[in-house]
Amino acid sequence: MTCALIGVGLIGGSLSLRLKQLGKVTHVLGVDKNPKHLQQAFQRGLIDAERELAEAVEESELIILAVPVDASLTLLPKILDLCTEKHTVIDVGSTKEKICSVVRTHPNRRRYVAFHPMWGTENSGPEFATTQSFEGRAGVICDAEYSAHDALLLTQELTKELGMHLLYMGSREHDIHTAYISHISHVTSYALANTVLEKEQEEETIFQLASSGFSSTVRLAKSHGAMWVPILMQNRTNVLEVLGEHIHQLQLFQSALEKCDKLALEELIEKANAIRAVLDHKPLR
């Protein structure tokens, strides 16, 4: 099966690399506006050749759209304009409601599967693509009822080959959940990094004192704005709601500290400890 990879960055490149390794795709055609990325992708074996968008779609059966979510709003309708019954189009964006609404009435909507592999790192670009990425992760298919049966079957097959477990939900529901479990984490990381950089002017001191806990907390602050500004803007309403609750929780800690209220601090921390059961997939008591 020939695959057109539209956007040869971290996520798309990792998908291509792993699917080629598994033998699920035999030839990958790369489309990207960045010539350096195309060159790196070719050198690393993520793609086998470069193409213009129309040529890549025409020559492929599977099209993976892996560009920033604002670009997807423009590119997906153009891709579907070029599609026939032989094509399956999946996107890997972190927001789904807007992109699904943009193509809801498109004549070739059924050739599209709204897919979100729940994996990523703070790095970007084809040089960071890896085959050690999707195993054991969740793969979310949104608004499955709008996709053709054969397109869904192919996406399901590829997802299972990647070792992911499938979840199904509506695009609006997806965006609410990702605001809580992904998008707010990035906002928090950016804010903490800015707080430290604002208050601690000695970069060498930060480097010397940084613990593994601090490093893991601000790791996401290394994520590029080119990807995350569009995500946060598209999911703005949900992120603002989560951010409001997050600020409220910070204020509870602030109040307890201002009042030297050890009991309140202990209660807040013990309440937070319940997240262990969630992360360990155990029922909360």
Stockholm file with secondary structure:
# STOCKHOLM 1.0

chainA/1-285         MTCALIGVGLIGGSLSLRLKQLGKVTHVLGVDKNPKHLQQAFQRGLIDAERELAEAVEESELIILAVPVDASLTLLPKILDLCTEKHTVIDVGSTKEKICSVVRTHPNRRRYVAFHPMWGTENSGPEFATTQSFEGRAGVICDAEYSAHDALLLTQELTKELGMHLLYMGSREHDIHTAYISHISHVTSYALANTVLEKEQEEETIFQLASSGFSSTVRLAKSHGAMWVPILMQNRTNVLEVLGEHIHQLQLFQSALEKCDKLALEELIEKANAIRAVLDHKPLR
#=GR chainA/1-285 SS CEEEEESCSHHHHHHHHHHHHHTSCSEEEEECSCHHHHHHHHHTTSCSEECCHHHHHHTCSEEEECSCHHHHHHHHHHHHHTCCTTCEEEECCSCCHHHHHHTTTCTTGGGEEEEEECCCCSCCSGGGCCSSSSTTCEEEEESGGGSCHHHHHHHHHHHHHTTCEEEEECHHHHHHHHIIIIIHHHHHHHHHHHHHHHHCCCHHHHHHHCCHHHHHHHGGGGSCHHHHHHHHHHTHHHHHHHHHHHHHHHHHHHHHHHTTCHHHHHHHHHHHHTHHHHHTTCCCC
#=GC SS_cons         CEEEEESCSHHHHHHHHHHHHHTSCSEEEEECSCHHHHHHHHHTTSCSEECCHHHHHHTCSEEEECSCHHHHHHHHHHHHHTCCTTCEEEECCSCCHHHHHHTTTCTTGGGEEEEEECCCCSCCSGGGCCSSSSTTCEEEEESGGGSCHHHHHHHHHHHHHTTCEEEEECHHHHHHHHIIIIIHHHHHHHHHHHHHHHHCCCHHHHHHHCCHHHHHHHGGGGSCHHHHHHHHHHTHHHHHHHHHHHHHHHHHHHHHHHTTCHHHHHHHHHHHHTHHHHHTTCCCC
//
